Amino acid sequence: MKLVIQRSKEASVEVDGKIVGAIPFGLVILVGFTQNDTETDIDYLIDKTLNLRIFDDEHGVMNRSLLDVGGYILSISQFTLYADAKKGRRPSYTHAMKREEAIPLYTLWNQKLSQFVPVETGIFGAEMNVHLINDGPITIILESR
């Protein structure tokens, strides 16, 4: 499981010209699954994500977590995080988990996260336009393995 986490001042996701998810501030997270990912991977990355100290404290030091600041999450499914472009010019997506296996894990990821913070999402597999004001910019990549 791989995440690209971006600290955001505000963000939204649009499908077919309609906003389907929006947050006032927090984290925009691109979420990708690979073969053999399980609920254990989800639990590990939820703990890391929620407690990652990437928000400024009163001294301007990144010392506060999403939980500390009362932030939100915009979660976007992103199979292309497992693109392999080592050979040729067209990426291969053979390392990305198949759709029918990834959907339940993505749903579980969002359900578990929403027990701790407000979560908005895009639509799995849809063509999405993600709008965000990247705060910092701060971008962190996390992997479960």
URFEN-V392625 format. One record per residue. N is the residue number from 1. RES is the residue in one small letter. PHI is phi in degrees with one decimal (999 if undefined). PSI is psi in degrees with one decimal (none if undefined). D_CENTER is the distance of its C-alpha to the mean C-alpha in Angstrom with 1 decimal. Layout:
# URFEN-V392625
N:RES:PHI:PSI:D_CENTER + N:RES:PHI:PSI:D_CENTER
This chain:
# URFEN-V392625
1:m:999:136.9:10.5 + 2:k:-132.4:139.0:8.5 + 3:l:-125.2:140.2:5.3 + 4:v:-113.1:115.6:5.8 + 5:i:-109.1:127.4:5.6 + 6:q:-123.9:125.6:8.1 + 7:r:-71.8:132.2:10.6 + 8:s:-133.4:140.9:11.9 + 9:k:-79.7:-29.9:15.3 + 10:e:-167.5:155.1:14.4 + 11:a:-160.1:155.0:12.3 + 12:s:-152.2:163.3:12.8 + 13:v:-131.0:137.1:12.4 + 14:e:-121.4:137.1:15.7 + 15:v:-131.2:126.6:17.2 + 16:d:52.9:41.2:20.9 + 17:g:78.7:4.4:21.6 + 18:k:-119.2:137.2:20.3 + 19:i:-72.0:122.6:17.5 + 20:v:-107.7:-12.2:15.6 + 21:g:-160.9:142.6:13.1 + 22:a:-155.0:146.2:13.5 + 23:i:-132.2:148.7:13.0 + 24:p:-77.9:-35.8:15.8 + 25:f:-166.1:159.4:13.9 + 26:g:140.6:-127.3:11.2 + 27:l:-126.2:134.2:7.6 + 28:v:-98.5:125.6:5.6 + 29:i:-124.5:119.0:1.9 + 30:l:-87.2:128.9:3.3 + 31:v:-121.0:123.6:4.4 + 32:g:-127.6:144.3:8.1 + 33:f:-118.2:146.8:11.1 + 34:t:-123.9:172.1:14.5 + 35:q:-53.6:144.0:18.0 + 36:n:72.4:6.7:18.9 + 37:d:-67.8:145.3:15.5 + 38:t:-139.0:-176.9:16.4 + 39:e:-61.1:-28.5:15.8 + 40:t:-62.2:-40.9:16.7 + 41:d:-62.7:-42.8:13.7 + 42:i:-60.7:-49.4:11.5 + 43:d:-60.4:-42.1:13.8 + 44:y:-61.0:-46.6:13.8 + 45:l:-76.2:-25.9:10.1 + 46:i:-64.4:-47.5:10.2 + 47:d:-59.2:-46.6:13.3 + 48:k:-62.1:-44.9:12.1 + 49:t:-64.8:-49.6:9.1 + 50:l:-66.6:-27.8:11.5 + 51:n:-106.7:4.1:14.4 + 52:l:-66.1:120.7:13.2 + 53:r:-88.1:86.8:16.0 + 54:i:-127.0:12.4:14.8 + 55:f:-109.0:143.9:16.5 + 56:d:-70.1:142.8:20.2 + 57:d:-90.5:-170.3:23.0 + 58:e:-65.5:-13.2:26.3 + 59:h:-102.3:6.7:27.4 + 60:g:78.0:16.5:24.5 + 61:v:-100.5:135.2:23.2 + 62:m:-69.6:92.7:19.5 + 63:n:-136.3:5.9:20.5 + 64:r:-122.1:147.4:18.6 + 65:s:-96.8:173.6:15.4 + 66:l:-58.3:-39.9:13.2 + 67:l:-63.6:-39.8:15.8 + 68:d:-63.4:-36.6:18.6 + 69:v:-95.8:-2.5:17.9 + 70:g:67.0:38.1:17.0 + 71:g:-83.7:176.8:13.8 + 72:y:-116.0:166.3:11.4 + 73:i:-126.4:134.0:7.8 + 74:l:-108.9:111.3:6.9 + 75:s:-102.9:124.6:4.6 + 76:i:-125.0:121.8:5.6 + 77:s:-67.0:139.6:7.3 + 78:q:-152.0:83.3:8.3 + 79:f:-64.3:-23.3:11.4 + 80:t:-69.5:-6.6:12.7 + 81:l:-63.3:-21.1:10.7 + 82:y:-103.2:26.7:13.8 + 83:a:-68.1:141.9:16.3 + 84:d:-119.1:112.2:19.6 + 85:a:-114.6:26.0:21.7 + 86:k:-67.3:-37.2:24.3 + 87:k:-108.9:138.8:27.0 + 88:g:65.3:-159.0:28.1 + 89:r:-118.2:-5.8:26.2 + 90:r:-109.3:119.7:24.3 + 91:p:-63.0:146.9:21.1 + 92:s:-101.6:142.8:21.3 + 93:y:-115.7:25.3:18.5 + 94:t:-66.6:-20.1:20.6 + 95:h:-85.1:-13.5:18.1 + 96:a:-73.6:141.4:15.4 + 97:m:-65.7:143.8:15.9 + 98:k:-62.2:146.0:18.1 + 99:r:-48.9:-49.5:16.9 + 100:e:-65.2:-22.5:19.2 + 101:e:-90.8:-32.9:17.8 + 102:a:-75.7:-35.0:14.0 + 103:i:-57.2:-49.1:14.3 + 104:p:-62.0:-36.3:15.6 + 105:l:-69.5:-41.0:13.0 + 106:y:-63.5:-40.7:10.1 + 107:t:-62.8:-44.1:12.4 + 108:l:-63.3:-43.6:13.2 + 109:w:-53.0:-50.3:9.7 + 110:n:-67.7:-39.5:9.6 + 111:q:-63.1:-44.9:13.3 + 112:k:-66.6:-43.0:13.2 + 113:l:-59.8:-39.4:10.7 + 114:s:-69.8:-8.3:13.0 + 115:q:-73.8:-16.0:15.9 + 116:f:-115.7:-36.5:15.0 + 117:v:-143.5:158.8:13.4 + 118:p:-66.3:133.9:13.3 + 119:v:-125.7:130.7:10.4 + 120:e:-114.1:155.4:10.6 + 121:t:-137.2:166.4:9.3 + 122:g:-89.6:-157.0:10.5 + 123:i:-118.1:120.4:13.0 + 124:f:-53.5:127.3:12.4 + 125:g:80.6:-5.7:14.5 + 126:a:-81.4:157.7:15.6 + 127:e:-75.7:116.9:16.2 + 128:m:-121.1:146.8:14.0 + 129:n:-109.5:117.1:14.6 + 130:v:-102.8:124.8:11.8 + 131:h:-112.6:130.3:13.7 + 132:l:-153.1:152.9:12.9 + 133:i:-105.2:104.7:15.1 + 134:n:-72.7:121.3:13.6 + 135:d:-89.8:110.4:15.4 + 136:g:130.3:-69.2:17.2 + 137:p:-74.5:140.5:15.7 + 138:i:-119.8:119.5:13.5 + 139:t:-134.4:125.6:10.9 + 140:i:-126.1:138.3:10.3 + 141:i:-109.0:127.3:9.6 + 142:l:-121.3:143.4:9.7 + 143:e:-131.5:148.4:11.3 + 144:s:-81.0:-16.2:13.1 + 145:r:-128.6:none:16.2
